[in-house]
Amino acid sequence: MLKIRLQRVGRVHEPSFRLVLTDSKNSTKSGRTGELLGSYDARKTNEAFNTERIKYWISQGVSLTPSVHNLLIKHRIINGKKINVSNVMKGALAQTTEEAITPEAISEAAPISVSETATQEPAPEV
């Protein structure tokens, strides 16, 4: 599946980004990009987007990453509501913890009383 995503370029502590079309299975740092669709530098407010090509690829069914989606809405290339990017990772983390801890596992665990831990003998020193 093709995606439009940001690819980080630039020096250390001076990030700038390319807007690229790539396969979703490729790493962001692999360099295997299909098409360069623009550039974005938040520190210097330099933005250059190829609006016609971005709209063409969206019409072909290419998906956007949430950050790119918000960036394109900000620059009025597409219309819609912004996606809360900070909650995306929290939601994924909550799903994995819910799967790991099931209610059955909690009910099967034996409760430990304070009196049992106090009566245990300390381990011998070696």
N, C-alpha and C positions, 0 to 999 in steps of 0.2 A: 504494500500500500504506500502510495506517495504521500509525503508530508511537506508542508512549508514550515521551516524552522529557522531559528537563529544559530549561526555558527560564529563562535568567538574568534576574533582575530585581534591583532594588536600586541603591544608590549605588556610587560608585567605592570600591574596597577594602572594601566591605561586601556580599559576594554573598549573595543568597538566590535560591531557585529555585522555579519552579512546575512541577508535574507536569502535562503537557498531552498531549492526544490530537491528533495532527496528521498530515497527509499527509507521507510521507517525502520528497517532492520539495520541500516548503516549507522555506525557511531557518528556522533557529532564531530569528532576530530579525525575521521577517516579520510576526508578529502574527496570522497566519492559523491559529488553533487551533480545533479542533472542540469540545473540552470540557476544562474545568479539573477535574483529578482530585485535586489536593492541592497542598501547598506544603512546602518543605524549607529549613531554615536551619541549616547545620552549626555556625555560630559560636554561636548561641543555643540550640541543640538544640530548636528549635521545629519539630515535624513535625505535619502534619495531612493524612491521606490519606483519600480516599473509598474505603474498602476494597471495598464492594459493587460500585461502578462499575468499579473496576480489575479485579476478578475477572470481571465481566461482559464487559468488552472483551477480556480474555485468552481467555475461552471462545469469543469470536467470531473469534479467529485474529489478533488484533493483535500485532505483534512489539514487543519491548522493546529499548531500547538497553542495552549492557552495564552502564553505570553505574546505570540505573534497575533493571535486573535485580538487581544486587548490593544496591541500597538496599531493594528489596522483600523480599529474603531476610533482610537484617539486621533488618527490622521484622516478620518472620515473617508476611508477607502471602501469600507463595508459598513453596513448599519446593523445594529443589534445592541445587546447588553454585554457589558464586560463580565468576564469570568473571574471569580475570586481565586487567584492563583495560590494564595497562602493556605487555603483550606483543602486544596487538592492533595497535598502530601499528608495532612492530618487525617483526612478521610481514608487514605490508603493505609495509614498506620493503624487506625482504629479497626479496620476490617481484619487486618492480620492478627491483632491481639484478641479480637472477639472469636476468631476461629481457633486460636491456640488455647484459650480458656473457655471451656464450655460449662454450662450450668451443672451437667452431670459430673464433671471432674471436681467441681467445688463441693457438691453434696457428698461425693464418695470420700473426700479427704477427712481423716479423723481429726477432730479438734484436740489441741494440746492444752492441758490444764496447767496452771501455774504450780500446783502442788507436785505434779509429776516431775517437772524440771528441777524443782528445789530438792527433791529427795535423791536425785541421782548423785553418785559419787564422782568426784573430780578424777580426771585421767591422771595416772601416775606420771611423775616427772622422770625424764630420762637423762 
